[in-house]
Amino acid sequence: MIVSLMKGLLLTLGRFLNPGTCVTMQYPDERPKLPSRFRGLPELQIGQDGREKCVACGLCAKACPAQCITVEGDEDETHRRYPKIYELDAFRCIFCGFCEEACPVRAIILKDTFELATNDNTGVYNKEKLLDLTRKRIRATL
């Protein structure tokens, strides 16, 4: 027991005297490196025509085990289906990826957004909020 205590104290002393081996991340300034398979907040994707890819088929809502997705479809004047209402309750989402797998047009993708802190307790992302996340990502890459 004393040997393990001495090993721990030597390790602590070594880290203290050699600050170059610091493993602490300065979070707001340094972003963590996320694994390639990380699943964060789902984002609605934008097609080449600048409109959302979603065709409001509702398969994502049916595949979701947490029942956190609500989709109501409608048609525009060209008879193209689009989601009139698309809501995702981030508090209920378990980030399983079933919605992404069920979508036939790859309109919803779980990206690396993990900062979900909010000042209100709703946590519901509507269609515009989910599309804004994608627009911000596109602007950041340009």
N, C-alpha and C positions, 0 to 999 in steps of 0.2 A: 504494500500500500504506500509506503514512504517512497519507494522507487518511482511509482507512477506519479506521485505528487511532484517529485523532483524533476521528472521529465516534462511535466506540464509547465512548471515554473521556468525551466530552461527555454522551452519553446516560447513562452510569453516574453521572457527577457530578450531572446533573439529577435523577435518581431519588434519589440520596443526599440532596440538599438539600431535596427536596420529598417528605416521607414520606407525604403524603396520597394519593399515587398508588401505594400499595403493592398488589401483586397477589398476595401470599402469602396463602394461606388457612390459618387456624388450625383444622386438620382436626377434632379431636374436638369442638370447640365450634361450628364452622361446618360445616354439611353441604354437600357439593358439589351444584351444580345439575346434575342428570343430564338428558340428552336424553329427549324423550318416548318415543322408540323403544328406549330402553335395555332390554336383556334381562339380568336378573340370575338369582338362584337361583329355580328353579321352586317354586311353592307349591301345595299341594292346597287347593281351595276348599271352603267349608262352605255347604251349602244352607240354605233357609229353615227346614227342620225341625231344624237344628242338627247334622245328620250330614254326613259327607263326600259330595260330589257324585259321586265316582268310582264307576263301576259295574264296574270290573275287567274291561274289555273287552280290555285289553292292546294297544290300537293305539298308545299312546305308546311302549311298549317296542319294538314292531315298527318304528316310524318313526325311532327314535333311531339315528343313524349311529355313535355311540360305544358303544352297547350298555350304557348306564349305568343303565337302569331295569329293575327286577325287579318283576313283578306276579303275585300269586297270588290268585285270586278265591274267594269262598265265598258261600253264601246264608244269610240269617237266617230266622227262623220265618215271616216274611211273604213269603218267596220273593223278597226284594229282594237283588240282588247287591251285594257290597261287597268291597273289597280286604282279604283276610286279611293279606297281606304286600305292602307297597309300599315299595320301597327305591330310593333315588337316590344314586349314587356321585358326589359333587360333584367329586372329583379327576378323574374321567373325562369329566364333562359339558363340552361345548364351547359351551353356551348358544346353540344354533342356532335353537331355537324350533319344531323339527319336532314335538315332543311336544305343544305347545300347539295347533298347527295340526291334528294328527291326532285330538285328543280330541273326540268327538261331543257331549259334555255340558259342555264348557268347565270341566272339573274341575281341570286343571292350567294355571297361568298363570305366565309368567315375570315376576316383579315386579322391584323396584329394589333387592333385597338384594345387595350386592356385598361385604360384609365377611365373608369366608369363612375368616378365620384361626382356627386351632385349635391346641390343645396336644397333641392326639393325632394320629396319622397315619391314622386310619380314613377320615374324610371321608364316611362313609355316613350319609345321612339316612333314617330309617325313617318310617313313616306318621305316628306321633305327633309327631315333630320337624317334619315338613312342615306338619301341621295346627296346631301351636303357633305357627309363624310367622304363619299367617293369623289365629289368635286374638289374638296380640299386636297385629297391624295393626288389627284391629277395635276392640280396647280403646283403642288410641291415638287413633282417630278419635272416640271417644265423649266 
